[in-house]
Amino acid sequence: MKNVYVDVGDYVSPGKPIGTMGRTGKNAYPSRSPTHLHIMYVRSYDGELLPENIYSDLLNAKIIY
């Protein structure tokens, strides 16, 4: 990410920007695609963190500038 607006452990509400995407790191140099994102969403169930599939939520999300 180019900019990060949250810290580890922060609670974020829907619509709150968590950062801006950018082209950084070793794989940013090759011109393949304008950008990409790796994201994981986990939910706590009685103290155990379990990942959830948020792909459909991302497809339906709106872009906030």
C-alpha positions as CSV (number, residue, x, y, z in Angstrom):
1,M,0.0,0.0,0.0
2,K,1.1,3.5,-0.8
3,N,-0.5,5.0,2.3
4,V,-1.9,3.2,5.4
5,Y,-4.5,5.0,7.5
6,V,-5.1,2.4,10.2
7,D,-3.1,0.5,12.7
8,V,-3.0,-3.2,13.7
9,G,-6.0,-3.9,16.0
10,D,-8.0,-0.9,14.8
11,Y,-11.7,-1.4,14.4
12,V,-12.9,0.0,11.1
13,S,-16.4,0.8,10.1
14,P,-17.9,0.4,6.6
15,G,-16.8,3.1,4.3
16,K,-13.7,4.1,6.3
17,P,-10.6,4.2,4.1
18,I,-7.9,1.9,5.3
19,G,-5.3,3.1,2.8
20,T,-4.4,3.9,-0.8
21,M,-3.1,1.4,-3.3
22,G,0.1,1.9,-5.0
23,R,2.9,0.2,-6.8
24,T,5.6,-0.6,-4.3
25,G,7.9,-3.5,-3.6
26,K,10.0,-5.9,-5.8
27,N,7.1,-6.8,-8.1
28,A,6.1,-3.2,-8.8
29,Y,8.8,-2.6,-11.4
30,P,7.5,-5.0,-14.1
31,S,4.7,-3.4,-16.1
32,R,2.0,-6.2,-15.9
33,S,-1.1,-4.5,-14.4
34,P,-1.7,-1.1,-12.9
35,T,-2.0,-2.5,-9.4
36,H,-3.3,-5.4,-7.4
37,L,-4.4,-6.1,-3.8
38,H,-3.8,-8.8,-1.3
39,I,-6.3,-8.7,1.6
40,M,-7.5,-11.0,4.3
41,Y,-10.5,-10.5,6.6
42,V,-10.7,-12.4,9.8
43,R,-13.4,-12.6,12.4
44,S,-13.0,-13.6,16.0
45,Y,-15.1,-16.5,17.2
46,D,-14.5,-17.0,21.0
47,G,-10.9,-15.8,20.6
48,E,-10.2,-17.9,17.5
49,L,-9.5,-15.9,14.3
50,L,-11.1,-17.4,11.3
51,P,-10.7,-16.0,7.7
52,E,-13.9,-15.1,5.8
53,N,-14.3,-14.9,2.1
54,I,-15.1,-11.3,1.2
55,Y,-14.7,-11.5,-2.6
56,S,-18.4,-10.8,-3.3
57,D,-18.3,-7.8,-0.9
58,L,-15.3,-6.4,-2.8
59,L,-17.1,-6.8,-6.1
60,N,-20.1,-4.9,-4.8
61,A,-18.1,-2.2,-3.0
62,K,-18.1,1.4,-4.3
63,I,-15.0,3.4,-4.9
64,I,-14.5,6.4,-2.6
65,Y,-12.1,9.1,-3.8
